[in-house]
Amino acid sequence: MATEIITAMVGLFCTVVSSVVTFVLTRRKYNTEVDSQQIQNLNDGFDLYKKTMEEAIASQKERLEETIKFQNSKIEALQKENDSLKEQVNSLREQLSSLIFNLHIANKKEEQP
């Protein structure tokens, strides 16, 4: 009877030790898997953020290029208008100079008897 009790106690002890060791190892594995999943989730989040930022940068770059093209066309139009206005001013100066010269001649003719 004593050997049966000792055998039962040894069996119980081995079962408890085995259960504790299994629990500890399973817990470590579970924690490792959870940590691994959290790292994977962070990487996925960073990848999504990176993709979103790249798309935003591409969109901003495209809008900037369109704005630059528009501004360049406006500048060209304004330069052409400015050149045209300069030509008009020069033409008007020549006409004014001619009128002043003609008035001066007309005044001289009137002063002569």
Backbone bond lengths (Angstrom), bond angles and torsions (degrees), N, CA, C in turn:
res aa  C-N    CA-C-N  psi(-1)  N-CA   C-N-CA  omega(-1)  CA-C   N-CA-C  phi
1 M - - - 1.438 - - 1.534 110.08 -
2 A 1.304 117.61 -38.62 1.450 122.31 179.98 1.526 110.27 -65.25
3 T 1.317 117.27 -37.42 1.461 119.68 179.52 1.522 110.64 -69.52
4 E 1.316 115.82 -32.88 1.459 119.01 178.67 1.532 110.67 -67.98
5 I 1.338 116.00 -38.38 1.464 121.06 178.44 1.525 109.51 -66.92
6 I 1.326 116.10 -43.75 1.470 120.31 179.69 1.528 109.07 -63.30
7 T 1.325 117.46 -42.73 1.457 121.72 179.75 1.534 109.61 -63.69
8 A 1.316 117.90 -42.29 1.455 121.85 178.69 1.520 110.99 -64.06
9 M 1.367 116.02 -41.35 1.474 120.20 -179.79 1.525 110.82 -67.04
10 V 1.332 116.63 -40.95 1.461 120.67 177.95 1.540 108.81 -64.39
11 G 1.312 117.93 -43.16 1.463 122.10 178.02 1.522 110.88 -61.82
12 L 1.367 116.33 -43.99 1.452 121.20 178.28 1.537 110.85 -63.17
13 F 1.336 115.52 -43.64 1.465 120.84 179.18 1.534 110.57 -61.70
14 C 1.326 116.46 -45.60 1.473 119.86 179.52 1.527 111.10 -63.77
15 T 1.310 116.66 -38.42 1.462 120.68 179.16 1.526 110.44 -64.40
16 V 1.357 116.29 -45.07 1.461 120.89 179.79 1.526 110.13 -63.56
17 V 1.338 117.04 -46.88 1.472 120.52 -179.68 1.521 109.61 -62.35
18 S 1.316 117.42 -43.74 1.458 121.45 179.34 1.530 110.36 -61.80
19 S 1.325 116.80 -42.53 1.464 120.52 179.53 1.524 111.26 -64.33
20 V 1.324 117.65 -42.43 1.462 121.93 179.88 1.526 110.26 -64.49
21 V 1.331 116.47 -46.42 1.467 120.62 -179.98 1.529 109.42 -62.73
22 T 1.309 118.09 -44.03 1.457 121.66 178.41 1.522 110.57 -61.90
23 F 1.331 117.01 -43.32 1.456 121.11 178.94 1.527 111.08 -60.87
24 V 1.333 117.12 -46.66 1.472 121.11 -178.78 1.523 110.40 -63.36
25 L 1.331 117.26 -45.88 1.460 119.90 -178.47 1.532 111.24 -67.69
26 T 1.318 116.50 -39.38 1.465 120.28 177.96 1.518 110.17 -65.07
27 R 1.321 116.60 -41.29 1.470 121.40 179.16 1.524 110.49 -61.85
28 R 1.326 117.41 -43.91 1.472 121.17 178.37 1.521 110.67 -61.93
29 K 1.339 115.81 -44.11 1.464 119.88 179.53 1.526 109.99 -62.50
30 Y 1.309 116.95 -44.54 1.462 121.59 179.17 1.531 110.34 -60.46
31 N 1.344 117.20 -47.04 1.475 121.16 179.07 1.527 110.92 -61.32
32 T 1.307 116.95 -39.97 1.465 121.17 178.55 1.525 109.98 -64.13
33 E 1.330 116.93 -43.05 1.459 120.31 178.61 1.532 111.39 -64.92
34 V 1.344 116.41 -39.90 1.465 120.30 178.19 1.527 109.72 -63.77
35 D 1.328 116.95 -45.68 1.472 120.41 178.53 1.523 110.57 -61.30
36 S 1.319 116.27 -42.00 1.460 120.76 179.33 1.531 110.51 -62.83
37 Q 1.326 117.35 -42.28 1.466 121.42 179.06 1.525 110.68 -66.05
38 Q 1.335 117.67 -39.08 1.462 120.21 178.09 1.524 110.72 -64.44
39 I 1.314 116.78 -41.16 1.470 120.39 177.61 1.524 109.84 -63.60
40 Q 1.325 116.95 -42.18 1.463 120.47 178.44 1.528 110.66 -62.89
41 N 1.330 116.81 -41.29 1.467 120.61 178.02 1.525 111.24 -63.23
42 L 1.330 117.15 -40.73 1.465 120.55 177.12 1.525 110.68 -63.34
43 N 1.332 116.47 -43.25 1.468 119.90 178.49 1.522 110.93 -62.00
44 D 1.332 116.20 -42.17 1.469 119.71 177.83 1.524 110.76 -62.69
45 G 1.337 115.98 -41.60 1.465 120.01 178.01 1.518 111.65 -62.78
46 F 1.327 117.07 -43.74 1.459 121.07 178.46 1.528 110.67 -64.09
47 D 1.342 116.82 -40.04 1.465 119.95 178.37 1.526 110.53 -63.06
48 L 1.328 116.79 -42.55 1.463 120.59 178.30 1.524 110.70 -63.40
49 Y 1.338 116.41 -43.80 1.475 120.83 178.28 1.531 110.24 -61.69
50 K 1.316 116.16 -43.98 1.464 120.81 -179.98 1.529 110.49 -61.75
51 K 1.334 116.44 -44.97 1.460 120.76 179.61 1.522 110.59 -62.59
52 T 1.329 116.16 -43.87 1.466 120.65 179.63 1.521 110.46 -62.16
53 M 1.320 117.23 -44.20 1.463 121.00 179.99 1.524 111.16 -65.37
54 E 1.322 117.60 -40.33 1.467 120.42 178.64 1.523 110.63 -63.18
55 E 1.348 116.63 -40.98 1.462 120.15 178.21 1.529 110.56 -65.48
56 A 1.337 116.44 -40.84 1.471 119.94 179.08 1.524 110.55 -64.75
57 I 1.317 116.91 -41.48 1.469 120.84 179.08 1.526 110.04 -64.25
58 A 1.336 116.62 -42.74 1.471 119.95 179.44 1.526 110.06 -63.23
59 S 1.318 116.40 -41.39 1.472 120.37 178.95 1.524 110.66 -63.71
60 Q 1.324 116.80 -45.09 1.464 120.57 179.43 1.534 110.56 -64.26
61 K 1.317 116.40 -39.23 1.469 120.14 179.37 1.523 109.84 -63.71
62 E 1.336 116.39 -42.40 1.463 120.44 179.03 1.525 110.80 -63.11
63 R 1.334 116.92 -44.34 1.464 119.90 178.68 1.521 110.98 -64.10
64 L 1.323 116.67 -39.30 1.458 120.56 178.93 1.527 110.78 -63.13
65 E 1.339 116.46 -43.21 1.460 120.10 178.78 1.527 111.04 -62.85
66 E 1.339 116.73 -40.44 1.465 120.27 177.39 1.529 110.76 -63.85
67 T 1.325 116.15 -42.25 1.473 120.30 179.01 1.523 110.34 -63.57
68 I 1.318 117.05 -41.73 1.467 121.07 179.32 1.529 110.07 -62.78
69 K 1.339 117.15 -44.11 1.470 119.93 178.27 1.526 110.38 -61.17
70 F 1.331 116.31 -44.50 1.456 120.12 179.79 1.519 110.81 -62.22
71 Q 1.326 117.26 -45.95 1.464 121.44 -179.71 1.525 111.06 -64.11
72 N 1.329 116.75 -39.79 1.471 119.57 178.17 1.526 111.00 -63.52
73 S 1.330 117.56 -40.18 1.468 119.37 178.50 1.529 110.40 -66.45
74 K 1.338 116.80 -37.56 1.469 120.27 176.45 1.519 110.11 -63.94
75 I 1.308 117.35 -43.39 1.471 121.54 -179.94 1.522 109.91 -61.03
76 E 1.349 116.51 -44.31 1.465 119.76 179.44 1.534 111.01 -61.41
77 A 1.332 115.88 -43.54 1.467 119.78 179.51 1.525 110.48 -63.16
78 L 1.317 116.95 -42.60 1.468 120.65 179.98 1.532 111.15 -67.54
79 Q 1.333 117.06 -36.05 1.460 119.45 176.96 1.531 110.87 -65.31
80 K 1.333 116.33 -40.63 1.470 119.50 177.75 1.522 110.17 -64.20
81 E 1.330 116.64 -43.40 1.464 120.11 178.29 1.526 110.78 -62.52
82 N 1.338 115.93 -41.42 1.458 121.01 179.15 1.522 110.75 -62.63
83 D 1.325 116.94 -43.59 1.465 120.54 177.76 1.529 110.85 -61.52
84 S 1.334 116.00 -42.95 1.462 120.29 178.64 1.529 110.48 -61.94
85 L 1.324 116.56 -43.56 1.469 120.07 179.33 1.528 111.18 -65.22
86 K 1.307 117.49 -37.04 1.472 120.23 176.77 1.528 110.30 -62.37
87 E 1.338 115.89 -42.30 1.464 119.53 178.29 1.526 110.57 -62.58
88 Q 1.326 116.72 -41.51 1.459 120.48 178.39 1.524 111.12 -63.53
89 V 1.332 116.91 -41.71 1.467 120.80 179.01 1.522 109.43 -63.49
90 N 1.311 117.82 -44.33 1.472 120.88 178.75 1.527 110.88 -62.30
91 S 1.325 116.48 -41.56 1.463 120.14 178.32 1.526 110.45 -63.21
92 L 1.333 116.32 -44.28 1.463 119.90 178.72 1.528 111.55 -64.50
93 R 1.323 116.73 -36.80 1.476 119.69 177.02 1.528 110.22 -62.67
94 E 1.324 115.57 -44.32 1.467 119.34 179.16 1.521 110.30 -61.94
95 Q 1.347 116.90 -42.77 1.455 120.31 179.32 1.530 110.71 -63.90
96 L 1.348 115.81 -42.67 1.472 119.95 179.01 1.520 110.54 -63.55
97 S 1.309 115.76 -43.28 1.463 120.09 178.88 1.529 110.18 -61.53
98 S 1.326 116.11 -42.09 1.460 120.65 178.80 1.525 110.67 -64.33
99 L 1.333 116.83 -41.95 1.467 120.43 178.27 1.518 111.34 -63.98
100 I 1.323 116.16 -43.49 1.468 119.41 179.10 1.524 109.98 -62.55
101 F 1.311 116.23 -42.46 1.465 119.98 179.19 1.530 110.09 -62.72
102 N 1.314 116.83 -44.67 1.475 120.80 179.72 1.532 110.60 -64.24
103 L 1.329 118.08 -40.71 1.464 121.29 176.95 1.528 110.51 -63.34
104 H 1.299 115.53 -41.45 1.459 120.07 179.19 1.534 110.20 -61.70
105 I 1.307 116.57 -43.27 1.477 120.48 178.49 1.519 109.95 -65.61
106 A 1.346 115.24 -42.10 1.459 119.10 -179.62 1.534 110.30 -63.80
107 N 1.299 118.18 -39.77 1.453 121.91 177.88 1.522 110.74 -64.79
108 K 1.287 118.49 -39.72 1.466 122.02 179.90 1.532 110.03 -66.01
109 K 1.337 115.87 -38.06 1.477 119.42 179.83 1.515 109.71 -67.17
110 E 1.310 117.39 -36.93 1.454 120.85 179.20 1.526 111.21 -69.46
111 E 1.304 118.27 -32.64 1.450 121.34 -178.39 1.523 111.28 -75.15
112 Q 1.298 117.99 -25.26 1.455 120.61 179.98 1.520 109.56 -81.02
113 P 1.372 116.09 133.50 1.489 119.12 -178.78 1.498 114.63 -77.44
